[in-house]
């Protein structure tokens, strides 16, 4: 299920600064090995580094409880 993969990517970007920098510098390459739908891929590729913390913080407990869904 790719929802779990999106959660994994967001959590990794929060915890791992090197991964986060790669995600913003080369999103297509960084996401290449992940099993994502096209919608999920576009969402993650479209994240903005300047407001990522606000985005991730806005997810709150949804990322840790596994009920967050892309676009929802």
Buried (B, 14 or more C-beta within 10 A) or exposed (E): EBBEBBBEBBBEBBEEEEBBEBBBEEBEEBBEEBEBEEEBBEBBBEBEEEEBEEEBEEBEEBBEEEEBEBEE
